[in-house]
Every structure is written in structure tokens, then in C-alpha cells.
Amino acid sequence: MAATGTFTWTGDWRGRARPMSRDVNYTLDTRALRGTPGYALLVVAANPHLSAAVLRRLLESQGVGRSETWIRRRLWLFRPPDSANSPGPKRNADGKDERALAIMADNRTLSLGQLTRLLSEYGIRRSREWVRRNRSSTVTPA
């Protein structure tokens, strides 16, 4: 993305349909905002790849005191939803979902418990709840 650009739209605040435009900065030098109340949030936004502990140390070195909890509560705002750094379970983390679904499709008459045990025999650990939720995706329409 370019450092600056032009934002255009049609219509002004009086309701007239005329083309309007403004120059917009897409990059920001956070050093120019040191000492302002939003500085800590801007540093977190500029460095979503860093851990909360590293960000806390960075802010402390610049004279800004924020707790790791404060940083963690805001860090998720700037990380992509599917990033490896985002908390919580990852979808298809072991890469075996496709194989599990194929096994389930071949064994449609088995119960949830039997399917769970069968998958574990193939080295695919899935909970009963996972099997229940994903069982319908193996059914082909008649």
C-alpha cells in the first residue's frame, strides 16, 4: 500500500451530489506522537508480531507504563484472524481433517463413539463432539 493516497466520494455535508476528495496518509510515524495518550496503542498496532512481554519492555524503555494484560487485551485487534499467534484452538491444526472426513464417509453406519475410536486407530485424535459436528459434512445428498 502506498504511503499516501486520495480518498474520493460523492456528496458533501449539504447533500449535494458533487465529487469530493482528500489526501490521506496510510503510514504513521509513531515517534511524532510520543507522550500522547494513544501512543501505547499505536506502538502495539505497529508491532502485532511482537509478544505482549516484548511490547511491555519496549513501552517501558520509552517511559510508557502498561501492563501485559492491557497489551494482550488490545493486541488481538491488530493480528489477522488466522494467524499462528492468535489464541485459541486452530482449525485443522494437525492437517488430518480431510482424512478424518474420508474415513467417516466410508463408515456412515457407526456411532459417534465407534467413529471416534476408529479415527484414533488411524492416528487421528478427534473428540466425540468434533465427530458429531462434522459428521453431516460426510453425507452426500440423495
LODOKE-727259 format. One record per residue: residue number from 1; residue in three letters; x, y, z of N, C-alpha, C in turn. Coordinates in steps of 0.001 Angstrom, whole numbers, plus 500000, padded with zeros to 6 digits. Example, Ala and Ser with C-alpha at 12.3 -4.5 7.8 and 13.67 -1.06 7.14 Angstrom:
REM residues 2
<i->1; aa->ALA; n_xx->513190; n_yy->494310; n_zz->507800; ca_xx->512300; ca_yy->495500; ca_zz->507800; c_xx->513200; c_yy->496700; c_zz->507800>
<i->2; aa->SER; n_xx->512850; n_yy->497750; n_zz->507080; ca_xx->513670; ca_yy->498940; ca_zz->507140; c_xx->512900; c_yy->500030; c_zz->507870>
END
This chain:
REM residues 142
<i->1; aa->MET; n_xx->500849; n_yy->498828; n_zz->500000; ca_xx->500000; ca_yy->500000; ca_zz->500000; c_xx->500895; c_yy->501235; c_zz->500000>
<i->2; aa->ALA; n_xx->500484; n_yy->502224; n_zz->499274; ca_xx->501240; ca_yy->503458; ca_zz->499191; c_xx->501186; c_yy->504209; c_zz->500516>
<i->3; aa->ALA; n_xx->502173; n_yy->505050; n_zz->500743; ca_xx->502232; ca_yy->505823; ca_zz->501976; c_xx->501134; c_yy->506874; c_zz->502031>
<i->4; aa->THR; n_xx->500773; n_yy->507429; n_zz->500880; ca_xx->499686; ca_yy->508398; ca_zz->500817; c_xx->498780; c_yy->508039; c_zz->499654>
<i->5; aa->GLY; n_xx->497592; n_yy->508552; n_zz->499694; ca_xx->496641; ca_yy->508295; ca_zz->498625; c_xx->495545; c_yy->509328; c_zz->498650>
<i->6; aa->THR; n_xx->494606; n_yy->509181; n_zz->497746; ca_xx->493486; ca_yy->510107; ca_zz->497670; c_xx->492202; c_yy->509345; c_zz->497963>
<i->7; aa->PHE; n_xx->491435; n_yy->509859; n_zz->498892; ca_xx->490148; ca_yy->509290; ca_zz->499266; c_xx->489083; c_yy->510122; c_zz->498552>
<i->8; aa->THR; n_xx->488253; n_yy->509479; n_zz->497733; ca_xx->487225; ca_yy->510201; ca_zz->496991; c_xx->485841; c_yy->509648; c_zz->497310>
<i->9; aa->TRP; n_xx->484854; n_yy->510504; n_zz->497244; ca_xx->483461; ca_yy->510112; ca_zz->497452; c_xx->482576; c_yy->511138; c_zz->496770>
<i->10; aa->THR; n_xx->481293; n_yy->510823; n_zz->496667; ca_xx->480346; ca_yy->511726; ca_zz->496028; c_xx->479377; c_yy->512242; c_zz->497080>
<i->11; aa->GLY; n_xx->479194; n_yy->513532; n_zz->497114; ca_xx->478254; ca_yy->514153; ca_zz->498047; c_xx->478970; c_yy->514915; c_zz->499140>
<i->12; aa->ASP; n_xx->478437; n_yy->516064; n_zz->499493; ca_xx->479015; ca_yy->516844; ca_zz->500583; c_xx->478059; c_yy->516863; c_zz->501767>
<i->13; aa->TRP; n_xx->478395; n_yy->517589; n_zz->502803; ca_xx->477589; ca_yy->517602; ca_zz->504022; c_xx->476254; c_yy->518303; c_zz->503839>
<i->14; aa->ARG; n_xx->476103; n_yy->519020; n_zz->502735; ca_xx->474831; ca_yy->519680; ca_zz->502451; c_xx->473893; c_yy->518807; c_zz->501624>
<i->15; aa->GLY; n_xx->474355; n_yy->517611; n_zz->501231; ca_xx->473519; ca_yy->516710; ca_zz->500454; c_xx->473660; c_yy->516883; c_zz->498955>
<i->16; aa->ARG; n_xx->474544; n_yy->517759; n_zz->498510; ca_xx->474753; ca_yy->517956; ca_zz->497081; c_xx->475607; c_yy->516827; c_zz->496530>
<i->17; aa->ALA; n_xx->475238; n_yy->516309; n_zz->495377; ca_xx->475974; ca_yy->515217; ca_zz->494748; c_xx->477101; c_yy->515792; c_zz->493898>
<i->18; aa->ARG; n_xx->478227; n_yy->516030; n_zz->494530; ca_xx->479392; ca_yy->516503; ca_zz->493796; c_xx->480610; c_yy->515717; c_zz->494266>
<i->19; aa->PRO; n_xx->481557; n_yy->515520; n_zz->493391; ca_xx->482730; ca_yy->514722; ca_zz->493777; c_xx->483586; c_yy->515460; c_zz->494807>
<i->20; aa->MET; n_xx->484015; n_yy->514723; n_zz->495814; ca_xx->484859; ca_yy->515274; ca_zz->496874; c_xx->486099; c_yy->514399; c_zz->496993>
<i->21; aa->SER; n_xx->487194; n_yy->514955; n_zz->497457; ca_xx->488396; ca_yy->514152; ca_zz->497667; c_xx->489276; c_yy->514803; c_zz->498723>
<i->22; aa->ARG; n_xx->490055; n_yy->513964; n_zz->499394; ca_xx->491011; ca_yy->514416; ca_zz->500406; c_xx->492245; c_yy->513538; c_zz->500318>
<i->23; aa->ASP; n_xx->493403; n_yy->514110; n_zz->500587; ca_xx->494635; ca_yy->513333; ca_zz->500661; c_xx->494697; c_yy->512651; c_zz->502017>
<i->24; aa->VAL; n_xx->495106; n_yy->511379; n_zz->502017; ca_xx->495119; ca_yy->510572; ca_zz->503228; c_xx->496503; c_yy->509942; c_zz->503394>
<i->25; aa->ASN; n_xx->497014; n_yy->509964; n_zz->504625; ca_xx->498269; ca_yy->509271; ca_zz->504943; c_xx->497930; c_yy->507876; c_zz->505422>
<i->26; aa->TYR; n_xx->498543; n_yy->506852; n_zz->504803; ca_xx->498312; ca_yy->505470; ca_zz->505214; c_xx->499406; c_yy->504962; c_zz->506147>
<i->27; aa->THR; n_xx->500447; n_yy->505721; n_zz->506318; ca_xx->501511; ca_yy->505338; ca_zz->507243; c_xx->501630; c_yy->506411; c_zz->508310>
<i->28; aa->LEU; n_xx->502187; n_yy->506019; n_zz->509437; ca_xx->502256; ca_yy->506915; ca_zz->510573; c_xx->503591; c_yy->506737; c_zz->511265>
<i->29; aa->ASP; n_xx->504253; n_yy->507815; n_zz->511583; ca_xx->505486; ca_yy->507757; ca_zz->512350; c_xx->505105; c_yy->507937; c_zz->513816>
<i->30; aa->THR; n_xx->505157; n_yy->506843; n_zz->514577; ca_xx->504708; ca_yy->506900; ca_zz->515973; c_xx->505618; c_yy->507769; c_zz->516832>
<i->31; aa->ARG; n_xx->506852; n_yy->507995; n_zz->516396; ca_xx->507769; ca_yy->508821; ca_zz->517188; c_xx->507246; c_yy->510237; c_zz->517333>
<i->32; aa->ALA; n_xx->506513; n_yy->510705; n_zz->516350; ca_xx->505966; ca_yy->512058; ca_zz->516408; c_xx->504847; c_yy->512181; c_zz->517436>
<i->33; aa->LEU; n_xx->504302; n_yy->511037; n_zz->517886; ca_xx->503177; ca_yy->511064; ca_zz->518830; c_xx->503570; c_yy->510626; c_zz->520234>
<i->34; aa->ARG; n_xx->504857; n_yy->510506; n_zz->520500; ca_xx->505319; ca_yy->510112; ca_zz->521835; c_xx->504830; c_yy->511127; c_zz->522861>
<i->35; aa->GLY; n_xx->504293; n_yy->510614; n_zz->523946; ca_xx->503782; ca_yy->511478; ca_zz->525001; c_xx->502278; c_yy->511719; c_zz->524919>
<i->36; aa->THR; n_xx->501650; n_yy->511281; n_zz->523856; ca_xx->500198; ca_yy->511440; ca_zz->523751; c_xx->499510; c_yy->510224; c_zz->524373>
<i->37; aa->PRO; n_xx->498246; n_yy->510345; n_zz->524780; ca_xx->497551; ca_yy->509222; ca_zz->525423; c_xx->497433; c_yy->507973; c_zz->524544>
<i->38; aa->GLY; n_xx->497373; n_yy->508126; n_zz->523244; ca_xx->497206; ca_yy->506987; ca_zz->522362; c_xx->498503; c_yy->506358; c_zz->521883>
<i->39; aa->TYR; n_xx->499638; n_yy->506850; n_zz->522360; ca_xx->500932; ca_yy->506373; ca_zz->521877; c_xx->501114; c_yy->504872; c_zz->522107>
<i->40; aa->ALA; n_xx->500766; n_yy->504370; n_zz->523280; ca_xx->500953; ca_yy->502946; ca_zz->523574; c_xx->500152; c_yy->502083; c_zz->522616>
<i->41; aa->LEU; n_xx->498935; n_yy->502474; n_zz->522310; ca_xx->498103; ca_yy->501712; ca_zz->521385; c_xx->498690; c_yy->501735; c_zz->519974>
<i->42; aa->LEU; n_xx->499255; n_yy->502844; n_zz->519576; ca_xx->499876; ca_yy->502929; ca_zz->518251; c_xx->501103; c_yy->502027; c_zz->518157>
<i->43; aa->VAL; n_xx->501883; n_yy->501943; n_zz->519228; ca_xx->503054; ca_yy->501057; ca_zz->519234; c_xx->502600; c_yy->499607; c_zz->519133>
<i->44; aa->VAL; n_xx->501543; n_yy->499248; n_zz->519842; ca_xx->501002; ca_yy->497886; ca_zz->519764; c_xx->500502; c_yy->497611; c_zz->518339>
<i->45; aa->ALA; n_xx->499818; n_yy->498577; n_zz->517734; ca_xx->499298; ca_yy->498403; ca_zz->516374; c_xx->500423; c_yy->498265; c_zz->515354>
<i->46; aa->ALA; n_xx->501519; n_yy->498962; n_zz->515565; ca_xx->502631; ca_yy->498915; ca_zz->514621; c_xx->503455; c_yy->497640; c_zz->514758>
<i->47; aa->ASN; n_xx->503299; n_yy->496912; n_zz->515867; ca_xx->504126; ca_yy->495730; ca_zz->516128; c_xx->503313; c_yy->494524; c_zz->516557>
<i->48; aa->PRO; n_xx->502319; n_yy->494092; n_zz->515782; ca_xx->501496; ca_yy->492960; ca_zz->516205; c_xx->502258; c_yy->491634; c_zz->516205>
<i->49; aa->HIS; n_xx->503418; n_yy->491603; n_zz->515580; ca_xx->504217; ca_yy->490381; ca_zz->515534; c_xx->505001; c_yy->490144; c_zz->516828>
<i->50; aa->LEU; n_xx->505069; n_yy->491145; n_zz->517696; ca_xx->505793; ca_yy->491004; ca_zz->518962; c_xx->504872; c_yy->490466; c_zz->520046>
<i->51; aa->SER; n_xx->505465; n_yy->489795; n_zz->521021; ca_xx->504679; ca_yy->489279; ca_zz->522145; c_xx->504336; c_yy->490415; c_zz->523097>
<i->52; aa->ALA; n_xx->503390; n_yy->490149; n_zz->523985; ca_xx->502976; ca_yy->491159; ca_zz->524957; c_xx->504128; c_yy->491517; c_zz->525890>
<i->53; aa->ALA; n_xx->504954; n_yy->490527; n_zz->526251; ca_xx->506089; ca_yy->490793; ca_zz->527142; c_xx->507107; c_yy->491714; c_zz->526471>
<i->54; aa->VAL; n_xx->507384; n_yy->491472; n_zz->525211; ca_xx->508345; ca_yy->492315; ca_zz->524489; c_xx->507779; c_yy->493722; c_zz->524307>
<i->55; aa->LEU; n_xx->506498; n_yy->493811; n_zz->523984; ca_xx->505879; ca_yy->495127; ca_zz->523841; c_xx->505896; c_yy->495902; c_zz->525159>
<i->56; aa->ARG; n_xx->505663; n_yy->495206; n_zz->526278; ca_xx->505716; ca_yy->495876; ca_zz->527578; c_xx->507107; c_yy->496447; c_zz->527829>
<i->57; aa->ARG; n_xx->508143; n_yy->495657; n_zz->527528; ca_xx->509518; ca_yy->496132; ca_zz->527722; c_xx->509823; c_yy->497316; c_zz->526801>
<i->58; aa->LEU; n_xx->509340; n_yy->497247; n_zz->525566; ca_xx->509550; ca_yy->498347; ca_zz->524624; c_xx->508907; c_yy->499626; c_zz->525137>
<i->59; aa->LEU; n_xx->507665; n_yy->499526; n_zz->525582; ca_xx->506976; ca_yy->500708; ca_zz->526099; c_xx->507645; c_yy->501250; c_zz->527361>
<i->60; aa->GLU; n_xx->508070; n_yy->500341; n_zz->528248; ca_xx->508759; ca_yy->500780; ca_zz->529464; c_xx->510061; c_yy->501506; c_zz->529139>
<i->61; aa->SER; n_xx->510766; n_yy->501040; n_zz->528103; ca_xx->512023; ca_yy->501695; ca_zz->527726; c_xx->511781; c_yy->503102; c_zz->527202>
<i->62; aa->GLN; n_xx->510558; n_yy->503389; n_zz->526781; ca_xx->510210; ca_yy->504709; ca_zz->526277; c_xx->509437; c_yy->505529; c_zz->527296>
<i->63; aa->GLY; n_xx->509372; n_yy->505023; n_zz->528528; ca_xx->508730; ca_yy->505764; ca_zz->529602; c_xx->507217; c_yy->505649; c_zz->529645>
<i->64; aa->VAL; n_xx->506669; n_yy->504632; n_zz->529001; ca_xx->505217; ca_yy->504426; ca_zz->528996; c_xx->504931; c_yy->503158; c_zz->529777>
<i->65; aa->GLY; n_xx->504158; n_yy->503256; n_zz->530836; ca_xx->503848; ca_yy->502091; ca_zz->531657; c_xx->502514; c_yy->501477; c_zz->531291>
<i->66; aa->ARG; n_xx->502548; n_yy->500258; n_zz->530788; ca_xx->501341; ca_yy->499491; ca_zz->530524; c_xx->501597; c_yy->498063; c_zz->530970>
<i->67; aa->SER; n_xx->500569; n_yy->497408; n_zz->531491; ca_xx->500724; ca_yy->496026; ca_zz->531936; c_xx->500612; c_yy->495080; c_zz->530742>
<i->68; aa->GLU; n_xx->501116; n_yy->493865; n_zz->530922; ca_xx->500981; ca_yy->492865; ca_zz->529857; c_xx->499519; c_yy->492560; c_zz->529587>
<i->69; aa->THR; n_xx->498702; n_yy->492588; n_zz->530628; ca_xx->497276; ca_yy->492339; ca_zz->530461; c_xx->496653; c_yy->493402; c_zz->529571>
<i->70; aa->TRP; n_xx->497002; n_yy->494655; n_zz->529799; ca_xx->496495; ca_yy->495747; ca_zz->528980; c_xx->496892; c_yy->495534; c_zz->527521>
<i->71; aa->ILE; n_xx->498131; n_yy->495150; n_zz->527306; ca_xx->498631; ca_yy->494942; ca_zz->525943; c_xx->497918; c_yy->493764; c_zz->525284>
<i->72; aa->ARG; n_xx->497774; n_yy->492646; n_zz->526008; ca_xx->497114; ca_yy->491458; ca_zz->525445; c_xx->495671; c_yy->491749; c_zz->525047>
<i->73; aa->ARG; n_xx->494980; n_yy->492548; n_zz->525878; ca_xx->493581; ca_yy->492860; ca_zz->525586; c_xx->493431; c_yy->493679; c_zz->524312>
<i->74; aa->ARG; n_xx->494488; n_yy->494343; n_zz->523891; ca_xx->494415; ca_yy->495158; ca_zz->522681; c_xx->495164; c_yy->494556; c_zz->521499>
<i->75; aa->LEU; n_xx->496073; n_yy->493654; n_zz->521752; ca_xx->496915; ca_yy->493085; ca_zz->520701; c_xx->496109; c_yy->492309; c_zz->519672>
<i->76; aa->TRP; n_xx->495055; n_yy->491628; n_zz->520098; ca_xx->494255; ca_yy->490832; ca_zz->519169; c_xx->493619; c_yy->491702; c_zz->518088>
<i->77; aa->LEU; n_xx->493429; n_yy->492990; n_zz->518356; ca_xx->492821; ca_yy->493885; ca_zz->517375; c_xx->493633; c_yy->493990; c_zz->516096>
<i->78; aa->PHE; n_xx->494936; n_yy->493789; n_zz->516208; ca_xx->495827; ca_yy->494053; ca_zz->515092; c_xx->496433; c_yy->492791; c_zz->514486>
<i->79; aa->ARG; n_xx->496015; n_yy->491633; n_zz->514953; ca_xx->496508; ca_yy->490378; ca_zz->514392; c_xx->495461; c_yy->489794; c_zz->513464>
<i->80; aa->PRO; n_xx->495920; n_yy->489197; n_zz->512342; ca_xx->494949; ca_yy->488575; ca_zz->511436; c_xx->494233; c_yy->487419; c_zz->512125>
<i->81; aa->PRO; n_xx->492989; n_yy->487153; n_zz->511781; ca_xx->492202; ca_yy->486128; ca_zz->512477; c_xx->492814; c_yy->484733; c_zz->512433>
<i->82; aa->ASP; n_xx->493477; n_yy->484369; n_zz->511360; ca_xx->494023; ca_yy->483021; ca_zz->511249; c_xx->495513; c_yy->482949; c_zz->511549>
<i->83; aa->SER; n_xx->496052; n_yy->483964; n_zz->512217; ca_xx->497492; ca_yy->483949; ca_zz->512472; c_xx->497846; c_yy->482898; c_zz->513517>
<i->84; aa->ALA; n_xx->499064; n_yy->482435; n_zz->513475; ca_xx->499525; ca_yy->481433; ca_zz->514429; c_xx->499629; c_yy->482023; c_zz->515827>
<i->85; aa->ASN; n_xx->499665; n_yy->483343; n_zz->515929; ca_xx->499803; ca_yy->483991; ca_zz->517229; c_xx->498473; c_yy->484206; c_zz->517936>
<i->86; aa->SER; n_xx->497370; n_yy->484054; n_zz->517221; ca_xx->496093; ca_yy->484313; ca_zz->517863; c_xx->495755; c_yy->483180; c_zz->518827>
<i->87; aa->PRO; n_xx->495154; n_yy->483516; n_zz->519964; ca_xx->494858; ca_yy->482496; ca_zz->520967; c_xx->493730; c_yy->481575; c_zz->520535>
<i->88; aa->GLY; n_xx->493629; n_yy->480448; n_zz->521187; ca_xx->492545; ca_yy->479515; ca_zz->520937; c_xx->492942; c_yy->478389; c_zz->520018>
<i->89; aa->PRO; n_xx->492074; n_yy->477398; n_zz->519912; ca_xx->492387; ca_yy->476243; ca_zz->519062; c_xx->492416; c_yy->476637; c_zz->517593>
<i->90; aa->LYS; n_xx->493290; n_yy->476017; n_zz->516846; ca_xx->493421; ca_yy->476283; ca_zz->515422; c_xx->492639; c_yy->475252; c_zz->514632>
<i->91; aa->ARG; n_xx->491971; n_yy->475687; n_zz->513604; ca_xx->491211; ca_yy->474789; ca_zz->512756; c_xx->492172; c_yy->473907; c_zz->511972>
<i->92; aa->ASN; n_xx->491934; n_yy->472600; n_zz->512006; ca_xx->492746; ca_yy->471613; ca_zz->511299; c_xx->494227; c_yy->471775; c_zz->511635>
<i->93; aa->ALA; n_xx->494545; n_yy->471910; n_zz->512898; ca_xx->495915; ca_yy->472158; ca_zz->513333; c_xx->496869; c_yy->471045; c_zz->512931>
<i->94; aa->ASP; n_xx->496411; n_yy->469797; n_zz->512948; ca_xx->497302; ca_yy->468688; ca_zz->512594; c_xx->497218; c_yy->468309; c_zz->511125>
<i->95; aa->GLY; n_xx->496322; n_yy->468944; n_zz->510358; ca_xx->496211; ca_yy->468692; ca_zz->508933; c_xx->495539; c_yy->467378; c_zz->508571>
<i->96; aa->LYS; n_xx->494820; n_yy->466774; n_zz->509508; ca_xx->494219; ca_yy->465458; ca_zz->509261; c_xx->492702; c_yy->465489; c_zz->509104>
<i->97; aa->ASP; n_xx->492126; n_yy->466665; n_zz->509009; ca_xx->490664; ca_yy->466760; ca_zz->508883; c_xx->490158; c_yy->466073; c_zz->507621>
<i->98; aa->GLU; n_xx->490833; n_yy->466288; n_zz->506501; ca_xx->490375; ca_yy->465707; ca_zz->505233; c_xx->490361; c_yy->464174; c_zz->505313>
<i->99; aa->ARG; n_xx->491399; n_yy->463604; n_zz->505887; ca_xx->491469; ca_yy->462141; ca_zz->506032; c_xx->490384; c_yy->461655; c_zz->506993>
<i->100; aa->ALA; n_xx->490169; n_yy->462379; n_zz->508084; ca_xx->489135; ca_yy->462001; ca_zz->509048; c_xx->487757; c_yy->462017; c_zz->508406>
<i->101; aa->LEU; n_xx->487471; n_yy->463026; n_zz->507601; ca_xx->486178; ca_yy->463108; ca_zz->506931; c_xx->485999; c_yy->461966; c_zz->505936>
<i->102; aa->ALA; n_xx->487085; n_yy->461580; n_zz->505258; ca_xx->487005; ca_yy->460468; ca_zz->504306; c_xx->486713; c_yy->459161; c_zz->505035>
<i->103; aa->ILE; n_xx->487350; n_yy->458933; n_zz->506169; ca_xx->487106; ca_yy->457722; ca_zz->506966; c_xx->485667; c_yy->457717; c_zz->507465>
<i->104; aa->MET; n_xx->485185; n_yy->458869; n_zz->507929; ca_xx->483812; ca_yy->458955; ca_zz->508417; c_xx->482813; c_yy->458702; c_zz->507287>
<i->105; aa->ALA; n_xx->483131; n_yy->459169; n_zz->506078; ca_xx->482229; ca_yy->458956; ca_zz->504942; c_xx->482153; c_yy->457475; c_zz->504581>
<i->106; aa->ASP; n_xx->483245; n_yy->456744; n_zz->504764; ca_xx->483262; ca_yy->455313; ca_zz->504453; c_xx->482568; c_yy->454479; c_zz->505522>
<i->107; aa->ASN; n_xx->482320; n_yy->455057; n_zz->506695; ca_xx->481748; ca_yy->454318; ca_zz->507827; c_xx->480548; c_yy->455070; c_zz->508399>
<i->108; aa->ARG; n_xx->479560; n_yy->455329; n_zz->507579; ca_xx->478407; ca_yy->456140; ca_zz->507992; c_xx->477508; c_yy->455468; c_zz->509006>
<i->109; aa->THR; n_xx->477556; n_yy->454157; n_zz->509111; ca_xx->476637; ca_yy->453455; ca_zz->509999; c_xx->477154; c_yy->453353; c_zz->511430>
<i->110; aa->LEU; n_xx->478404; n_yy->453766; n_zz->511668; ca_xx->478968; ca_yy->453666; ca_zz->513021; c_xx->478447; c_yy->454785; c_zz->513915>
<i->111; aa->SER; n_xx->478427; n_yy->454513; n_zz->515214; ca_xx->478005; ca_yy->455516; ca_zz->516188; c_xx->479133; c_yy->456531; c_zz->516391>
<i->112; aa->LEU; n_xx->478834; n_yy->457584; n_zz->517134; ca_xx->479850; ca_yy->458601; ca_zz->517416; c_xx->481052; c_yy->458004; c_zz->518134>
<i->113; aa->GLY; n_xx->480793; n_yy->457204; n_zz->519152; ca_xx->481882; ca_yy->456584; ca_zz->519909; c_xx->482720; c_yy->455651; c_zz->519046>
<i->114; aa->GLN; n_xx->482038; n_yy->454880; n_zz->518201; ca_xx->482767; ca_yy->453967; ca_zz->517322; c_xx->483607; c_yy->454735; c_zz->516301>
<i->115; aa->LEU; n_xx->483062; n_yy->455818; n_zz->515774; ca_xx->483828; ca_yy->456633; ca_zz->514832; c_xx->485038; c_yy->457267; c_zz->515506>
<i->116; aa->THR; n_xx->484859; n_yy->457744; n_zz->516733; ca_xx->485969; ca_yy->458347; ca_zz->517468; c_xx->487076; c_yy->457328; c_zz->517676>
<i->117; aa->ARG; n_xx->486720; n_yy->456104; n_zz->518073; ca_xx->487719; ca_yy->455047; ca_zz->518269; c_xx->488389; c_yy->454657; c_zz->516957>
<i->118; aa->LEU; n_xx->487602; n_yy->454578; n_zz->515875; ca_xx->488157; ca_yy->454229; ca_zz->514567; c_xx->489173; c_yy->455277; c_zz->514116>
<i->119; aa->LEU; n_xx->488834; n_yy->456542; n_zz->514292; ca_xx->489765; ca_yy->457608; ca_zz->513911; c_xx->491052; c_yy->457527; c_zz->514724>
<i->120; aa->SER; n_xx->490930; n_yy->457235; n_zz->516022; ca_xx->492142; ca_yy->457132; ca_zz->516851; c_xx->493001; c_yy->455944; c_zz->516436>
<i->121; aa->GLU; n_xx->492394; n_yy->454886; n_zz->515918; ca_xx->493174; ca_yy->453754; ca_zz->515399; c_xx->493997; c_yy->454160; c_zz->514188>
<i->122; aa->TYR; n_xx->493502; n_yy->455128; n_zz->513427; ca_xx->494243; ca_yy->455645; ca_zz->512282; c_xx->495214; c_yy->456760; c_zz->512694>
<i->123; aa->GLY; n_xx->495310; n_yy->457052; n_zz->513971; ca_xx->496212; ca_yy->458095; ca_zz->514452; c_xx->495640; c_yy->459491; c_zz->514339>
<i->124; aa->ILE; n_xx->494325; n_yy->459592; n_zz->514241; ca_xx->493648; ca_yy->460884; ca_zz->514132; c_xx->492841; c_yy->461091; c_zz->515396>
<i->125; aa->ARG; n_xx->493315; n_yy->461962; n_zz->516268; ca_xx->492621; ca_yy->462202; ca_zz->517535; c_xx->491582; c_yy->463299; c_zz->517349>
<i->126; aa->ARG; n_xx->490328; n_yy->462914; n_zz->517479; ca_xx->489214; ca_yy->463849; ca_zz->517391; c_xx->488230; c_yy->463532; c_zz->518504>
<i->127; aa->SER; n_xx->487634; n_yy->464582; n_zz->519064; ca_xx->486667; ca_yy->464381; ca_zz->520134; c_xx->485345; c_yy->463901; c_zz->519563>
<i->128; aa->ARG; n_xx->484529; n_yy->463372; n_zz->520444; ca_xx->483181; ca_yy->462950; ca_zz->520064; c_xx->482382; c_yy->464132; c_zz->519527>
<i->129; aa->GLU; n_xx->482578; n_yy->465284; n_zz->520138; ca_xx->481877; ca_yy->466493; ca_zz->519707; c_xx->482312; c_yy->466895; c_zz->518293>
<i->130; aa->TRP; n_xx->483609; n_yy->466806; n_zz->517997; ca_xx->484101; ca_yy->467127; ca_zz->516653; c_xx->483463; c_yy->466182; c_zz->515629>
<i->131; aa->VAL; n_xx->483414; n_yy->464891; n_zz->515961; ca_xx->482820; ca_yy->463903; ca_zz->515061; c_xx->481341; c_yy->464229; c_zz->514846>
<i->132; aa->ARG; n_xx->480623; n_yy->464584; n_zz->515916; ca_xx->479211; ca_yy->464922; ca_zz->515803; c_xx->479001; c_yy->466135; c_zz->514903>
<i->133; aa->ARG; n_xx->479807; n_yy->467187; n_zz->515090; ca_xx->479655; ca_yy->468403; ca_zz->514300; c_xx->480013; c_yy->468194; c_zz->512834>
<i->134; aa->ASN; n_xx->480988; n_yy->467345; n_zz->512559; ca_xx->481479; ca_yy->467190; ca_zz->511195; c_xx->480899; c_yy->465972; c_zz->510476>
<i->135; aa->ARG; n_xx->480104; n_yy->465205; n_zz->511170; ca_xx->479520; ca_yy->464004; ca_zz->510567; c_xx->478633; c_yy->464354; c_zz->509392>
<i->136; aa->SER; n_xx->477883; n_yy->465430; n_zz->509491; ca_xx->476947; ca_yy->465805; ca_zz->508425; c_xx->477665; c_yy->466232; c_zz->507154>
<i->137; aa->SER; n_xx->478914; n_yy->466680; n_zz->507247; ca_xx->479635; ca_yy->467092; ca_zz->506038; c_xx->480094; c_yy->465891; c_zz->505215>
<i->138; aa->THR; n_xx->479968; n_yy->464677; n_zz->505764; ca_xx->480353; ca_yy->463488; ca_zz->505015; c_xx->479171; c_yy->462865; c_zz->504296>
<i->139; aa->VAL; n_xx->477961; n_yy->463360; n_zz->504569; ca_xx->476755; ca_yy->462811; ca_zz->503949; c_xx->476571; c_yy->463439; c_zz->502577>
<i->140; aa->THR; n_xx->476413; n_yy->462595; n_zz->501566; ca_xx->476174; ca_yy->463101; ca_zz->500220; c_xx->474669; c_yy->463173; c_zz->499977>
<i->141; aa->PRO; n_xx->474201; n_yy->464244; n_zz->499335; ca_xx->472751; ca_yy->464374; ca_zz->499097; c_xx->472256; c_yy->463266; c_zz->498155>
<i->142; aa->ALA; n_xx->471032; n_yy->462795; n_zz->498395; ca_xx->470459; ca_yy->461710; ca_zz->497582; c_xx->469867; c_yy->462222; c_zz->496303>
END
